Amino acid sequence: MDNYSNYIDNSAYDDEVEPISGVKRFFFACAGSYMKILEACPSEHTKYVGIGATIFLTACMAVISGSFAIYSLIQNRIIAFFFGLLWGAMIFNLDRYIVSSIRKEGKTWHELGLALPRLILAVLISVVITKPIEVELFSNQINSEMFHYTTQLEKEAEMQLDDRLGLDSIRVKLQTIDSVRMEYKKLKEGKPTSFDFGEVSAEYKTSKTTYDSLVNVYTPRIKANEARRNYLWNKYATKVFADDGSGEKKFVRWDFPQKWQETSNQLYKINKRLQEEIDEQAEIVKKLEGERRGAREAFAQGIDEELKLLQVQRDELVLAKDEKEAIRKSQIGPALEKARKYGIGFPAKIQVLEKMKEDDSSIWWMSNLIVLLFILLETSPVFVKLITKRGPYDYLLSRIEHHKKVESLRYISDMNYDLNATMQLQSRKQMLNGTNGTHQGEEVFSEN
C-alpha cells in the first residue's frame, strides 16, 4: 500500500479536501488508520479522531496507573514514571492493534464474533489499569487500615515462628502443669477441686443426682399429704366428754369418723413410703461420700511425690522454653521486618481495599463504578467500530487489500506457470538427449 494513486481518485475531492492538521494526523496514527485513505475520506475524520483520542487517553491513564503501582512498591518517582511510560506504551500498542484489526464488512454477527475476543481483552486491560488508580483514590482510607493489617501480619509472623520453634506446645504444657499443681495444693489443703476419683466419683454423682431428684419430687407431695391430714383432723375430729358424777363434763377422747380415719391413714402410709425412699437414697449417698472421701484421702497421700515429679518436669520445660526464646529473640526481628515489608506493598494495599469493599457498601459501589468507567473507556473504540456503518474508508481499504491480494495470487500463479514451463522444457531436453544416445549406439553396432 505504498502508492494509493492507483486506487484513489483524488480529483473528485480537490475542491473539498482541507489540509489535515498535525493533531488530526496524530490521532489518526493512534487509531491505526491509513493516512492516505483518510485524506480522500474527509467524512471519516471525526470518527477516527474520536477513536484515536480514546486510545491515546486510555494509554495516558495506563501511564498514571502503572506509575502509581510501581511507586507504591519502590518509592522512586523516576523509575515509577519510566515504568508507567513502558506500561502505557504496551497498552497503547494493544488498543491500537485491537481497533485497527477490526474490518467493517457489513456482517454484524460475523464482526461481533471477531470482536468478542478483543472485547474480552479490552475488559481485562481495563481491570488491570484501574487497580492502581483505585488504590490511589482510596489512599487515605487504605493507609488508616494498613496499620491494623500490618499488626495482624506481625502477630501471624510471631505465631508461625513460635509454632516452628515449638514454643506454643511448651507454653501449653507449662500451663497444664501449673494448673495440676494448683489443684494438688487445693486437694492437700482440703479445698474443693475439679479432680475426678474414678468410678467412685461417677457413681456418687449418679446417686447424688437421684437423691436430689427424689427430694425435689417427694418433699412437696409429703407436705401436701401432711397438710391434707391436718385439714381432715381439724375439720372432722371432735372431742367426746362424759359426766364424772359431780355434774361437770370431763374430756374422754377424740372422735374421728372411720371414713376420714382411713383416708388419713392412707396419706400417712404414702408419706412413710416416700420418706423411706428418700432415706434409703440418702444412705447410699452417705456411703458413697465416705468412699469418695477415702479415695480422696488415699489420693492425697501421694501428692507430695506427684508435686516433686511435676516440679522436675516444669524445670525441664522452663529450661527448654528459655533456649527456644533465645532463638526466637534472634529470629523475631527479621520475621517482623519481612511481615512489615509484605504489609506495605501494593498487593497488601489491594487486599486491604478488597476487605474495605466487603465491609463498606459505599466503597464497593464507588470501586465498581470506577472499574465500569474504565471498561467503558477501554471498550469504546471497539464499540465505535462495531456500531458505525461501513464508510468510504472501509470500502477503499477493502478495495486496496483485495487488489493486493489479487496481485499476490496472480504473481504466485505466474511463478507457478514459469516453473511448470521450465520443468517441461527440461523434461523435453532429457528425452531428446536419450534418443540421440540410442541412435549413436545402433550405428556403432552396424559397423562392427
C-alpha positions in Angstrom: 0.0 0.0 0.0 2.9 2.3 -0.6 1.2 4.1 -3.6 -2.5 4.9 -3.3 -2.8 6.8 -6.5 -3.8 3.7 -8.5 -6.8 3.1 -6.1 -8.0 6.6 -5.1 -9.3 9.2 -7.4 -8.4 12.4 -5.6 -9.7 14.6 -8.4 -13.2 14.2 -7.0 -12.2 15.7 -3.7 -9.9 18.5 -4.9 -12.5 21.2 -4.1 -13.4 19.7 -0.7 -10.3 18.4 0.9 -8.8 20.7 3.5 -5.3 20.4 4.9 -5.1 17.9 7.8 -3.7 19.4 11.0 -0.9 17.7 12.9 -3.3 16.9 15.8 -5.6 15.0 13.5 -2.7 13.1 11.9 -1.6 12.2 15.4 -5.0 10.8 16.4 -5.3 9.0 13.0 -2.0 7.3 13.8 -3.3 6.4 17.3 -6.3 4.8 15.7 -4.1 2.7 13.4 -5.7 4.1 10.3 -4.0 4.8 6.9 -3.4 8.5 6.3 -3.6 8.5 2.5 -7.0 6.8 2.6 -8.3 9.3 5.2 -7.1 12.2 3.1 -9.5 11.1 0.5 -12.4 10.5 3.0 -13.0 13.8 4.9 -16.3 12.5 6.3 -14.4 9.8 8.3 -12.1 12.2 10.0 -14.4 12.8 13.1 -14.9 9.1 13.7 -11.2 8.2 13.6 -10.2 11.3 15.6 -12.6 10.1 18.3 -11.2 6.6 18.2 -7.6 7.7 18.3 -8.2 10.2 21.1 -9.9 7.4 23.2 -6.9 5.1 22.6 -4.5 7.9 23.5 -6.4 8.9 26.7 -6.5 5.2 27.7 -2.8 5.0 27.3 -2.3 8.1 29.4 -4.5 6.6 32.2 -2.3 3.4 31.9 0.8 5.6 32.4 -0.7 7.1 35.5 -1.9 3.7 36.8 1.5 2.0 36.2 3.4 4.8 37.8 1.2 4.6 40.9 1.6 0.8 41.1 5.4 0.9 40.9 5.8 3.9 43.1 3.9 2.1 45.9 6.5 -0.6 45.6 9.9 1.1 45.3 9.1 4.8 46.3 11.2 6.1 43.4 9.4 8.6 41.1 11.8 8.4 38.2 11.7 4.6 37.9 8.0 4.6 38.5 7.5 7.2 35.8 9.6 5.3 33.2 7.8 2.1 34.1 4.5 3.9 33.7 5.6 5.1 30.2 6.5 1.5 29.3 3.2 0.2 30.6 1.3 2.9 28.8 3.1 2.1 25.5 2.2 -1.5 25.8 -1.5 -0.7 26.5 -1.4 1.8 23.6 0.0 -0.8 21.2 -2.6 -3.4 22.3 -5.5 -1.0 21.9 -4.2 0.2 18.5 -3.9 -3.3 17.3 -7.4 -4.3 18.6 -9.1 -1.4 16.8 -7.1 -1.5 13.6 -7.6 -5.2 13.2 -11.4 -5.0 13.1 -12.7 -4.8 9.5 -16.1 -3.5 8.6 -17.7 -5.9 6.1 -21.4 -5.2 6.7 -21.9 -8.6 8.5 -23.0 -7.7 12.1 -22.8 -11.1 13.7 -19.6 -12.0 11.9 -18.0 -8.8 13.0 -19.3 -9.3 16.6 -17.8 -12.8 16.7 -14.5 -11.5 15.5 -14.6 -8.6 18.0 -15.6 -10.7 21.0 -12.1 -11.9 21.9 -10.9 -8.3 21.5 -13.7 -7.0 23.8 -12.7 -9.6 26.5 -9.1 -8.5 26.2 -10.2 -4.9 26.5 -12.1 -5.7 29.7 -9.1 -7.4 31.2 -6.9 -4.5 30.4 -9.4 -2.1 32.0 -9.5 -4.2 35.2 -5.7 -4.2 35.3 -5.1 -0.5 34.8 -7.9 0.5 37.3 -6.5 -1.2 40.4 -3.6 1.2 41.0 -5.9 4.1 40.4 -8.4 2.7 42.9 -5.6 2.3 45.4 -4.6 5.9 45.0 -8.2 7.3 45.1 -8.8 5.4 48.4 -5.3 6.0 49.7 -6.5 7.8 52.9 -8.8 5.0 53.9 -6.3 2.4 53.0 -3.5 4.0 54.9 -5.7 4.1 58.0 -6.4 0.4 57.7 -2.8 -0.6 56.8 -1.7 -0.2 60.5 -4.2 -2.9 61.6 -3.3 -5.0 58.7 0.4 -4.8 59.4 -0.2 -5.5 63.0 -2.1 -8.6 62.1 0.7 -9.8 59.8 3.2 -9.3 62.6 1.1 -11.3 65.0 0.8 -14.1 62.4 4.6 -14.0 61.9 5.2 -14.3 65.6 2.7 -17.2 65.8 4.4 -19.0 62.9 7.8 -18.6 64.5 6.5 -19.8 67.9 4.9 -22.8 66.2 8.0 -23.6 64.2 10.2 -23.5 67.4 7.6 -25.4 69.4 7.1 -22.6 72.0 3.4 -22.9 71.8 3.4 -26.6 72.9 5.9 -25.8 75.7 3.6 -23.0 77.0 0.6 -25.3 76.9 2.4 -27.9 78.8 3.6 -25.4 81.4 0.0 -24.1 81.8 -1.2 -27.7 82.3 1.4 -28.5 84.9 0.7 -25.2 86.8 -3.0 -26.0 86.7 -2.5 -29.5 88.1 -0.1 -28.3 90.8 -2.7 -25.7 91.9 -5.4 -28.5 92.1 -3.0 -30.7 94.1 -2.4 -27.9 96.6 -6.1 -27.4 97.0 -6.6 -31.1 97.5 -3.9 -31.2 100.0 -5.5 -28.3 101.9 -8.9 -29.9 101.8 -10.4 -27.4 99.4 -12.8 -28.3 96.6 -11.1 -29.3 93.4 -12.1 -30.3 89.9 -10.5 -33.8 90.2 -12.5 -36.9 89.5 -11.8 -40.0 91.5 -12.7 -42.8 89.2 -15.8 -44.9 89.3 -16.5 -43.9 92.9 -17.0 -40.3 91.8 -19.1 -41.3 88.8 -21.3 -43.5 91.0 -21.5 -40.8 93.6 -22.6 -38.2 91.0 -25.4 -40.6 89.8 -26.6 -41.4 93.3 -26.5 -37.7 94.4 -28.5 -36.7 91.3 -31.1 -39.4 92.1 -31.2 -38.3 95.8 -31.7 -34.6 94.8 -34.4 -35.6 92.3 -36.3 -37.7 95.0 -36.1 -34.8 97.4 -37.4 -32.3 94.8 -40.3 -34.5 93.8 -41.3 -36.2 97.1 -40.9 -33.4 99.5 -43.8 -31.3 98.0 -46.0 -34.4 98.0 -45.2 -35.3 101.6 -46.0 -31.7 102.7 -49.2 -31.7 100.7 -50.3 -35.1 102.2 -49.5 -33.9 105.7 -51.5 -30.7 105.1 -54.4 -32.8 103.9 -54.3 -34.9 107.1 -54.2 -31.8 109.3 -57.2 -30.4 107.4 -59.2 -33.6 107.8 -58.4 -33.8 111.5 -59.2 -30.2 112.2 -62.5 -30.4 110.3 -63.9 -33.7 111.3 -62.3 -34.7 114.6 -64.5 -33.9 117.7 -63.9 -34.1 121.4 -66.0 -36.6 123.4 -67.0 -35.6 127.0 -68.5 -37.7 129.9 -70.3 -36.8 133.2 -67.9 -37.5 136.1 -70.8 -37.7 138.7 -70.2 -34.2 140.0 -72.2 -32.6 137.3 -69.2 -31.5 135.3 -68.2 -32.9 131.9 -64.8 -34.4 131.6 -62.8 -34.9 128.2 -62.7 -38.6 127.4 -61.4 -39.0 123.9 -61.3 -37.7 120.3 -63.9 -39.0 117.9 -62.7 -39.2 114.3 -65.1 -40.7 111.7 -64.0 -44.0 110.2 -64.2 -42.7 106.6 -61.7 -39.8 107.3 -59.6 -42.0 109.5 -58.9 -44.4 106.6 -58.1 -41.5 104.3 -55.7 -40.1 106.9 -54.0 -43.5 107.4 -53.5 -43.9 103.6 -51.9 -40.5 103.4 -49.7 -41.4 106.3 -48.6 -44.7 104.7 -47.8 -42.8 101.4 -45.7 -40.3 103.2 -43.9 -43.0 105.1 -43.1 -44.9 101.9 -41.8 -41.7 100.2 -39.7 -40.8 103.2 -38.2 -44.3 103.3 -37.2 -44.0 99.6 -35.5 -40.7 100.4 -33.8 -42.1 103.5 -32.6 -45.1 101.5 -31.1 -43.0 98.8 -29.6 -40.7 101.4 -27.8 -43.7 103.0 -26.4 -44.7 99.6 -25.2 -41.2 99.0 -23.7 -41.1 102.5 -21.9 -44.4 101.9 -20.5 -43.3 98.5 -19.5 -40.0 100.0 -17.4 -41.9 102.6 -15.8 -44.0 99.8 -15.2 -40.8 97.8 -13.6 -39.2 100.8 -11.5 -42.3 101.3 -10.4 -42.2 97.7 -9.6 -38.5 98.0 -7.5 -39.1 101.2 -5.7 -42.1 99.5 -5.0 -39.9 96.5 -3.8 -37.1 98.7 -1.2 -39.3 100.3 0.8 -39.4 97.1 0.5 -35.7 96.3 3.9 -34.7 97.6 5.6 -37.2 95.3 3.5 -36.1 92.4 4.3 -32.4 93.1 8.0 -33.3 93.1 7.7 -35.0 89.7 5.7 -32.1 88.3 8.3 -29.7 89.6 11.1 -31.7 87.7 9.0 -31.6 84.5 8.3 -27.9 84.9 12.0 -27.1 85.4 12.9 -29.1 82.2 10.2 -27.2 80.3 11.3 -23.9 81.6 14.9 -24.6 80.5 13.7 -25.7 77.0 11.5 -22.6 76.9 14.4 -20.3 77.7 16.5 -21.9 75.0 13.7 -21.5 72.4 13.1 -17.9 73.4 16.7 -17.1 73.0 16.5 -18.5 69.4 13.2 -16.6 69.0 14.8 -13.4 70.1 17.4 -13.7 67.4 14.9 -14.5 64.6 11.9 -12.3 65.5 13.4 -9.2 64.1 13.9 -10.4 60.5 10.5 -12.1 60.7 8.7 -8.9 61.8 10.6 -6.9 59.2 9.6 -9.3 56.4 5.9 -9.1 57.6 6.1 -5.2 57.6 7.5 -5.2 54.1 4.8 -7.5 52.9 2.2 -5.3 54.7 3.3 -2.1 52.9 3.4 -3.2 49.3 1.0 -2.8 46.5 -0.5 -6.3 46.9 -1.2 -5.6 50.6 -3.0 -2.4 49.6 -5.2 -4.3 47.2 -6.0 -6.8 49.9 -7.0 -4.0 52.3 -9.1 -2.4 49.6 -10.9 -5.6 48.9 -11.6 -6.0 52.6 -12.9 -2.5 52.8 -15.2 -3.2 49.9 -16.6 -6.1 51.8 -17.1 -4.1 54.9 -18.4 -0.8 53.4 -21.0 -0.9 50.6 -20.3 2.7 49.6 -16.7 1.9 48.8 -17.8 -1.2 46.9 -20.1 0.9 44.7 -17.5 3.6 44.1 -14.9 1.0 43.2 -17.1 -0.9 40.8 -18.2 2.4 39.2 -14.6 3.3 38.6 -14.0 -0.1 37.0 -17.1 0.2 34.8 -15.9 3.7 33.8 -12.6 2.3 32.6 -14.2 -0.7 30.9 -16.4 1.7 29.0 -13.4 3.9 28.1 -11.3 0.9 27.0 -14.0 -0.8 25.0 -15.5 2.3 23.4 -13.1 2.3 20.4 -14.1 -1.3 19.6 -17.9 -0.5 20.1 -17.5 2.6 17.9 -16.0 0.4 15.1 -18.9 -2.1 15.6 -21.8 0.3 15.7 -20.7 2.6 12.9 -21.8 1.8 9.4 -19.4 0.9 6.7 -18.0 4.1 5.4 -15.8 5.3 2.5 -12.7 4.5 4.4 -13.7 0.8 4.8 -14.7 0.5 1.1 -11.4 1.9 -0.1 -9.4 -0.2 2.4 -11.2 -3.3 1.3 -10.6 -2.4 -2.4 -6.9 -1.9 -1.8 -6.5 -5.1 0.3 -8.5 -7.1 -2.3 -6.4 -5.6 -5.1 -3.1 -6.5 -3.3 -4.5 -10.0 -2.7 -5.3 -10.5 -6.3 -1.9 -9.2 -7.4 -0.2 -11.6 -5.0 -2.3 -14.5 -6.2 -1.5 -13.5 -9.8 2.2 -13.3 -9.0 2.1 -16.7 -7.5 0.2 -18.1 -10.5 2.8 -16.6 -12.9 5.6 -18.1 -10.8 3.9 -21.5 -10.9 3.4 -21.1 -14.7 7.1 -20.3 -15.3 8.1 -23.1 -13.0 5.9 -25.6 -14.9 7.2 -24.3 -18.3 10.8 -24.7 -17.1 10.1 -28.2 -15.9 8.5 -29.2 -19.2 11.4 -27.8 -21.2 13.9 -29.6 -19.0 12.0 -32.8 -19.5 12.0 -32.5 -23.3 15.7 -31.9 -23.4 16.3 -35.0 -21.4 14.1 -37.0 -23.7 16.0 -35.6 -26.8 19.4 -36.5 -25.2 18.2 -40.0 -24.6 17.1 -40.5 -28.2 20.3 -39.3 -29.7 22.3 -41.7 -27.5 20.3 -44.7 -28.7 20.9 -43.8 -32.4 24.6 -43.5 -31.9 24.8 -46.9 -30.3 23.0 -48.5 -33.2 25.4 -47.1 -35.7 28.4 -48.4 -33.9 26.9 -51.9 -33.7 26.3 -51.9 -37.5 29.9 -51.0 -38.3 31.2 -54.0 -36.4 
